[in-house]
Amino acid sequence: MPTDKNVARHDGQIARLEQAMTALAEAQVKTEESTAELKHAMADLAKAQAKTEAEVAKLSAETRALGRQWQAYLNTLPKN
């Protein structure tokens, strides 16, 4: 037959386990929220990167076109 001392010890252990489980559940919720925020931020960064890459490609094409125009102009100058 369990003694009051053993019952009290088990009750204390159960209470500590319940507190630990509650803390773990709260931490899991926070982690899931942080993960969702991180995924959203990563999606935003991917969109920004795609936009930047498109702008860089456009600027690169414009730079090449300007280089060709400059070379064509230089070819019109008299040779000394």
N, C-alpha and C positions, 0 to 999 in steps of 0.2 A: 504494500500500500504506500503511495507516495506521501512524502511528508510535506508540510507547508513550505519548508525551506526549498525543496526541489521544485514545487509548483511555482513558487515565487521566482526562482532562477529561470525556469522555462518561460514564464510570462515575460520576464525581462528580455530574454533572448528573442522571443517572438516580437516584442515591441521594437527592438533594435533592427530585426530583419524587416519588419514592416516599414520602418523609417528609411532603411537602405533601399528597399524596393521603390518607395515613393520618390526618393531622390534620383534613382536610376530612371524612373519613368519620366520625371521632369527633365532630366538631362537628355533623354531620347527625344522628347518633344522639341527642346531647344536645338538639338542637332539637326532634326528634320527641317526645322524652320531655317536654320543657317544653310543647310544644303539647298533648299529651295531658292533662297536669296542668292547663293553662289551660282546656281545654275542660271538664274535670270541674268546675273551680271555677266556670266560667260557668254550667254546668247547675245547680250548687248555688245560685248567686245567683239564677237565674231562678226556682227553686222557692221560695226565701225571699221573693222579690219577690211572687210570686203569693199566697203565704200572707199576707204583710203587706197586700196590696191587699184580700184577702178580710176580714181583720180590720178594716181601715179602713172598708170598706163596712158591716160589721156595726156598728161603733161609730157611724158616721154615721147609720144607721137608728135605733139606740137613742137617739142624741142628738135626732133629729127627733121620736121618740115621746115623749121626756121633755119636749121643748118643747111638744108638743101637750097633754100632761098638765098642764104648768104653766099654759098658757093657759086650759085648761078650769077649773083651780082658780081662777085670777084672775077668770074670768067668774062664779064663784059668790059672790065677795065683794060686799058691798053697795057701791053707788056712792055717793059722798059729794057 
